[in-house]
Amino acid sequence: MKPPSPGRARAAATRPAIARPWRSSASANTRRRRGNWRAWAPIWRRKQPQLAAEAFGQAGQAWTSANQPAKALAAQNAGLNLAPDDVDLLVDRAFTQRSLNEFAKALDDLNKAATLDTQRSDILAYRASTYRLLNRLPEARADADAALALDPKNAEALLERGNIRRLADDPAGARADWLQVVELAAGTPAGDAAKANLEKLDVKP
């Protein structure tokens, strides 16, 4: 997330925090799961393509936990070559692409995932945040609202709608959403992000 997107040109004091669910370091178990997937991949591709795709997905998650996005992307690409309609893999790859500042590519994957599974509020919430990073606030707000229509207690969607409201100069609406997140998801990444946003909102210029 290095080159600035249009949405990142705003001052740090007004930039909403977001939840960061992925860990940056790999445990011993993670390293075992990551393993040498290139060695067994050709066999699984031939005999059990869906299982191979799932294994690539697990390898991608492990590389993500190890803060190795390029390797995570390679595993996810391999998995999606075998199972192009795997919704979870599409979402995982979107996360990786965002970490590499490939927001448009992330959006393409999220669009496909949302089309394949129209009832997942988490996909809509994540796409809302991606639209926000692209400075497409109307689409971001529409996705956040759609996610909350599916699941009114989705903390990530509430957090994101608060972020969007703050950027749209609606601090009262942002506060209302973030307070709900703190109530629903205290001690989680979403709850911590909402708390940080509220503290920024209360800082007088």
HELIX and SHEET records of a PDB file:
HELIX    1   1 PRO A    6  ALA A    9  5                                   4    
HELIX    2   2 ALA A   12  THR A   14  5                                   3    
HELIX    3   3 ALA A   28  ARG A   34  1                                   7    
HELIX    4   4 TRP A   37  LYS A   47  1                                  11    
HELIX    5   5 PRO A   49  SER A   65  1                                  17    
HELIX    6   6 PRO A   69  LEU A   82  1                                  14    
HELIX    7   7 VAL A   87  SER A   99  1                                  13    
HELIX    8   8 PHE A  103  LEU A  116  1                                  14    
HELIX    9   9 SER A  121  LEU A  133  1                                  13    
HELIX   10  10 LEU A  137  LEU A  150  1                                  14    
HELIX   11  11 ALA A  155  LEU A  167  1                                  13    
HELIX   12  12 PRO A  171  LEU A  184  1                                  14    
HELIX   13  13 PRO A  189  LEU A  201  1                                  13    
END                                                                             
